């Protein structure tokens, strides 16, 4: 599916993922339909069911991997670094609109 940055400046955010579960803190633009992001520095775990992931429970998102998710999926996601990581991970995300 083709996509492009939302109208105007692209809203981007950086999220530090440590030993406590976190979610994207900034509300996404109402016109956005997709969120593209990459996982930097360390692997992380993710859940979408409203439950916080732990360092040992959740879907593994490997460092160095890029993803494009529906905005609702990205909004529901909670992240934590994997239990074997010795340093924080960073997620860098930008909003997009499918057309």
HELIX and SHEET records of a PDB file:
HELIX    1   1 UNK A   71  UNK A   76  1                                   6    
SHEET    1   A 3 UNK A   3  UNK A   5  0                                        
SHEET    2   A 3 UNK A  89  UNK A  98 -1                                        
SHEET    3   A 3 UNK A  12  UNK A  17 -1                                        
SHEET    1   B 4 UNK A   3  UNK A   5  0                                        
SHEET    2   B 4 UNK A  89  UNK A  98 -1                                        
SHEET    3   B 4 UNK A  34  UNK A  40 -1                                        
SHEET    4   B 4 UNK A  66  UNK A  70 -1                                        
SHEET    1   C 3 UNK A  59  UNK A  61  0                                        
SHEET    2   C 3 UNK A  44  UNK A  47 -1                                        
SHEET    3   C 3 UNK A  78  UNK A  81 -1                                        
END                                                                             
